[in-house]
Amino acid sequence: MTTTAPHPDDLRYQAVSSRDARFDGEFFFAVATTGIYCRPSCPAVTPKRVNVRFYPSAAAAQGAGFRACRRCRPDAAPGSAEWNIRADLVGRAVRLIADGVVDREGVAGLAARLGYSERQVHRQLTEELGAGPVALARAQRAHTARVLLQTTDLPVTETAFAAGFASVRQFNDTIREIYAQTPTALRAQARTGRPARAGKGTTPAGVPLRLAHRGPYAAREVFDFLERRAITGIEEVTGTVGARVYRRTLRLPYGTGIAEVQEPPAGHGRTGGRNDRGAWLACRLHLTDLRDLANAVQRMRRLFDLDADPDAVAERLGADPRLRPLVAARPGLRSPGAADAEELAVRAVLGQQVSVAAAARLAARLVAAHGTPLPVPDGTLTHVFPEPGVLAEAGLDGPDDPGMPESRRRALRTVAAALADGTVRLDPGADRDDAERRLLALTGVGPWTAGYIRMRALGDPDVFLPGDAGARHGLAALGAGPDAADDWRPWRSYALHHLWNHAPAAAGK
């Protein structure tokens, strides 16, 4: 007797019926009778199956004529974890579009970065996501505009250009089409019962945001990881465990910024994901130019690994009986990325064969000597990290750099020069294999450094560092050899973090 496998759309409908937040951002559903599209966890009454349509992206649903739900805000759903894994054209293109490349450089710039023709890029994106690069970028602009309208008092005209629209008319038409409201009405909707919003331009209030993720989220471990590595001048962590605030400066395409992310309380998002409506981190962005909002959001999402799928990771890693207790002890453990890929590469070089604390001290001296001062210091935040071109030309020697051997100075200058002239690319659309090969070809860069850069700067979820002391001690504590990591693909980066947390002293933690 043979059985017929259920149709994928029937499985998606089951997720919608159970309001399963684990699938938010993985797909979207639209209701033909209402003309509205939603995320799977939408709290509204479940529509009849016959009236439901499924789409792989919000842009595809918008392109089919559906408007965003006002209750579940599908445009703010976490991104699909698939793009963390994939290194093909579509995966790289999606990451670049999310980073704002189409808005800044157009489709031609996107295609040039990917090394394909515009036609090929459009065709492959449309085949997989139901929308081309222009439509995907438009959906992101609309989301940015909604955030600005509902959290700031920026004039509507300035909001349009800050969100990346070419004209006010295009902005008005898009908002009406996607949200079925005028920009003024969308703003008025947010006024009732809300606290005062940030004012025009840069204000102390900044732009408040909720950065969505799929629960659970091991916040304490992430904030511990960032606090131990915080570099004086560009980063700080204040408050007590369970109520900390991570703050850092950002060098952005149009200006500079300061990001603040609050640590949620213990147990945040640990209900397992079905109906966890609190699956987000509170963030506030202070920007010198609001056109950088979407880019800054993506940087913080990458740093805090907010588009990961913790259930998929736990299922794979928990299948190994040796790793299962570690996975159970830290549900939702993330693999932090980088807010600035080039900065991370420099930090990785500084971290070669020294402790985490020593690397942070060396980086702080670089910041003080070569960083770009903020227009106005904000507490202990005084600079943005030095640009690669500056470090490539700097002497990096003398009394300002005690404890840094000449071999590391040469490696630092070499990596900085390669980043500055484009020999090594670490943008969200970079080819990970090619970037690693190019890094390894540089004098002074070994497998650990190249792998660490690949894991954090390029957001690769499947990196293992066999030469890492913490990994060796963690494997030994489990009674496992280095070959055990092969069973943990494609989530070896997360396994590495479990090992680091299991053997913190050996990991320099």
N, C-alpha and C positions, 0 to 999 in steps of 0.2 A: 504494500500500500504506500503510495507516495503522497506527500503533503506539499501543499503550495505555500511558499514563503509569503508572508504578508507584504503588501505593496508599501514602499517607503513612505508614501503619503499617509497611509493608514497608521503607521507607527508615529508619524509626526502628529496626527490627530490625537493619538493617545496622550502624547506629551501635552498638547493643548488642553485636553479634557482634564488632565490632572494638574494643570497650571505649573508645570515643571520648569522652574527657573534655570535648571542646568542647561536647557536648550536655548536660553535667551542669547541672541546673536548668532546662533548656529543656523537658524532659519527664521522666517517671518510668515505669518499667515494673514490673509485678507478675507473679508466677508463681502460677498457679492451684493447682498441685500442692503448693506449699510454704506459701502464704499470706503470702509476703514480698514487699515492694516495694523497689526499688533505684534507684540512679542509673545512667545508661548505662555508666559506666566501671567498674562493679563487677567485681572480679577473680574472682568465682566462675565456675564452669563455665556457659557460655551455655545457657539453657534452650531446649527445643524451641519453635519458633514457635507451635505450636498451643496451648501453655500460657501464652503471654504476653499480658498486657493492658497497654494504655498509658493514662497519665493526665497531664493538663496541670499538675497540682500535687500536692505531697505530701499536702495535705489531702484531695484527691479520692481518692487511693489509700487513705488512712486511712478515709475515709468508706465505701469499698467493702469494708472489713473486713480490709485487709492491714496487716501489721506491718513496721516499719522493719528493714532488714537491719543486722546487727551488724557486718558487715565494711566496707561502703562508707558507712554513715551517711548515707543520702539526705537526711535532714532538715538536714544541714549543707552541702548543695550550694550553689554560688553562685546568686544569683537570676537569673531570665531577663533578658537584655539588652533584651527587648521593652519592659519597663516604663520603661526610660530614654528610649525614643523616643516612646511613646504619651502623648498628652495628653488622651485621652478619659476618660470616667467610670471605666472599668475600670482603666486605667493609674493614674489618680490615687488610686483606692480602694486598689489594691494597695500603693502607696507609703505611704499613711496607715496601713494595717493593719500593715505592717512596722514603722512608727514607733511602734506601740503605742496608737494612738488608740482602738481598740475596747476594749482592756483598761482604759483610763483614762476613756473617755467613753461607752462602749457603742455599739451600732449606731446609736442615735438621734443620738449626737454625730458619728459618721462621716457619716451621711446629711446632717446639717445643714451640715457643712463642705463637702460636695460639692454642696449645693443641690438634692438629689433626695430623693424619698421613700425610706423604708426598703425598701419593696416593690420599687421600681425597682433599688435598689442590689443587693439580694439576687438578683433575677432575672438581672441582667446578669452578675454574678460567677458565678453557678451555670451560666449558659449557656456561659461561656468557660473557667472554671477547674474546673468540676465540684464546686464547693463555695461556700457562702455566706460572708459575713464572719465569722460566729461560728466556723465550722469552720476558716477560714484563720487566725484569731487563736488558736484552740486548738492548731493544729499548731505555731505559733510558740512558744506557752507551753511545750509539751512539749519542744521543742528547748532552750529556755532552762533548763528544769528539769534536763534531762540534763546540760547543761554544769555547772550548779551542783552536782549530785550527784557528778559525776566529777572536779571540780576544786577543791571546797571541802569542809570538814568542817561546814558549816552543818547544824544539825539538820533532819531531814526535814520536820518541821512548818513551820519557818521557810522552808525551800526552797520549799514549796508556795506560800506567800504571796508570796515574793520573785519567783517566776516568773509571778505574776499570777493564780493560781487562787483561786476564791472560797471553797473549802473543801478540807480535807485529803482528804475522801472523793472529791471530784471529781478531785483530783490523783492519788490512788492508782489510781482507775479508768482515767484517761487513760494513765498510764504503763504499766499492765498491758496495755491495749488496743493501744497503739502499739509498745511494745518487748517485749511478752510476758514481762515481768519485773516484780517489785515494785521500788519505789524503792530498798530496801535491797540487793536483789540487783544492781541496775544500778550502785549505788555500789561494791559489793564486786568487781564485774567489773573495775573500773578500778584496784583497789588493787595487783594483782600486777605487780611490775616497774615501778611508776610512782614518781616522786619524791614527796616529801611535798607535800600540797596546802595551799592557803590555808586559814586557820582561819576561825572565825566572824567575821562582820561585816567591818570594814575592817582588813586586816593588811598588813604590808609586802609580802607575797607577791602580793596581788591575785588576780584571776581570770585564768588563762592561757587563751588562745584561739588557734585557727587560723582565720584569715579566708580562706576559699577564693576562688579566682578561676580564670578560664580563662587558660591560658598562651597566648602568652608575656606577660611583664610587664616593662616597662622601668622597673625600680625606681630606677636611678640618676637618671634624669631626673625622676621624681616627687619623690624626696628632695631633689634639687637645687632644684626648684621651691619646695618647702615651706621648705627651709632659708633661701633668699634672702628669703622673706617672713615669717620667724618674728618674732613680736612679743614683746619682753622682758616677762616677767611671766606670760604665758599659754602661751608656746611655747618649746621649745628643741630643738636637734638636736645630739647629742653623738656622738663617735667619728669614725673616718676613713671615707672613701668606700669603700663595699662592706660596711661593718660599722657603719653609723650607727644611732642610735636617735632616733626622733622622739617627743617627749613634748608633751602639751598638756593644759590644763584644760578641763573641760566643765561647762556649766550645764545640768542635767537636770531632768526634771519633779519628781522627789522629793528631789533633793539636788545634790551636786556630784561630780565625778570627775576622775581623771587617767588618760589613755590613753597607752600606750607601744606603738609599733610598730617592729619591727626591720627594717632594710634587709637583704634577702636578698643572697647573693653574686652576682657577675656571672654571667650566663647562666641565672639562675633562671627556670624555666618556659619556656625557649627551645627545647625539643625539638619544639615545634609543637603539642602539645596532645593527641595521641591517648592516650597512657598516662602522662602526666606526673603522678605521684602527689604531687609536691612543690609543687603549684600552690596555695600559700597563703602568707600573711604571718603571722608570729608577733606576737601582740598580748597585752598584759596590761592589765587594767582595775582601777583602784582606785576603789571607789565608796563613798560614805557611806551609800547605800541600795541594796541589791541589786535592788530592783524596777526600777531603771534599767538593768539589764544589756542587755535587748533593744534599748532605745532607743539606748544608747551604742554597741552593735555596729553598728546601722544608720548612725549618724553617721560612724563610722570607715569603713564600707564606701563611703559616699558620698564622703567626703574622698579616699579612695584609688582611687575609681572601680573597684571590684572586681567589679561586675556587668556590665562591658562585654564585648562580643564582639570581641576583637581581630582575629579572622579575617575577620569581616564588614567591619570598618573597613578592613583592609588590602586586601581584594578591591576595594572601591570606590575608595579613594584611589590604590591602586597601578595602577588602570586608566588614570590620567592619566600619560602618559610624563614630564611635567615633575615630578610629585610622586613618581614611583616610586622614584627613588634615595633620597629622604628616608625613605620608608616602609621600604625595605629596610635602611637604616642604623639604624633604631630600631624594631625589631619590638616590638609590644605597648605602644607609647606610649599613655599614658592622658591623660585630661582631668580633673585633680583637681577635686573638688566642694568642699563646705564641711561642716565639723563643726557649724557654727552659722550658719544662713542669715542671721539678722538681723545677726550680727557681720560676716559677709561683705559685707552691704550697706553698713554703715558704713565698712568698709575700702575698698570700691570708691569711695566718695565722697572719702575721704582720698587715694586714689591718682590723682585727676583731675589731669592735667597735671604730675605730679611723678614722680620715679624710684621704683622699688620700694623702695630703701633709705630714701628720704625718707618714703614712706608708712608704712613700718614704724616709723620713729622717731616720727612723729605719733601713730600708734596706741598705741605704748608709753606716751606721755605721757597719752593718754586713760585707759589702763588704770591707771596709777599714781594719777591724780587721781580717777577715778570708778568704777573696777572694784570688784567685791566681793571682799574678802580671803578666801582659803581658810581653813577652820577651823584647819589646820596647814600652813604653807608646806612645799613639797617642793623643796629645792634652789632653783633660780632661778624655779620656778613659785610664784607668790604670790597670784594673783588669778584670778577668772573675768572675762570681758569685760563691760563695763558693759551693763546692760539698756537697751533703747531709751527707756523712760520716764525713766530717770535722765539720759540724754543730752539728751532733749528739754527738760528743765527746767534743765539745767546752763548756766552762763554761757558756757563754752567760750571765754573770752578772758582777756587779761592775760598775765603773765609765764610761766604754765605752758604756753602755747600759742604759742611764738614761731614765726614762719614760716607761720602759718595765716592766709590773708587772710580778711577779713570775709565775702566771698562764699561761701567754703567753709564757714565757720562757720554761715551761714544755711542752706546746703544740708544740712549735717549735722543741724542742729536740725529742719529740715523733714522729712527722711527718717526720723529717729528718732521724731518725733511721728506720722508716718503709720504706722510699724510698731507703735507703742505703742497707737494707737487702732483698729487693724485696717483702716485705709484701704488699706494695702498688706499682702497676705498672702504669706508666702514659705515656708509649711509644705510638706511633701512632696506634699500634694494640691492645691496652689494651681494655678489656671489660668494657664499661662505667658503666654499672650497678654494676658490681663487684667492680670496683675501688671506686665508691661512697659508697657502703656498707662498704668497708674496711676503708675508711676515717672516716665515721661516728662512727666506732667502736673505734677510737683512742680518748684518753682523750684530751679534749680541742677543738675538732673539731665539730662544729655544722652544721646545715643544710645550712646556708648561705655560709660558707667556702667550704663545700663539693660541693655545687651547683656551686659556682664561679669557683672552680678548674675544675669541669666537663665542664663548658661552655668554658673556655679559654684554659686550659691545654689539654683537650681532644677534643676540637673543636666541641662540641655538639651544633647544631643549635637550639635545642628545650629545653632550660633551662629557667625557670622563678624563680625568687627569691622573693617569697611573703613577706618575712620578711625584705626585703631591703627598706630602707627609701626612696630612689629615686623612687622605684617601687610604694610604697604606695602613695606618693605625686603625681606621674604621673597619677595613676589610679583615685585618687580623683579629679585631675584637669579635667579628661575626664568624670567625673561622673560615673565611672565604679567601680565595686567591684572586688575582687580577682578572682572570678570565670570567669571573662571576658577572662582571659588568656587561658582558655581551648579552646576558639574559634580561637586561633592564632597558634595552632599546625599545622605543625611541625617546626614553625619558631619563637618560643617564645623568643629565645635569641635576635633576631633582634627587636622584639617588646619591649623588655626590654631596648635596646639601644635607641629606639625612646622615651620611657618614660624618660630615663635619660637625653636626650637632651631637652625634654620638661620641665623638672623640675631639671635643673642643680644644683641649690643650695642645694636641698635635697639630691642629689646624690654625694655630696662632690666634685663637679666638679668646 
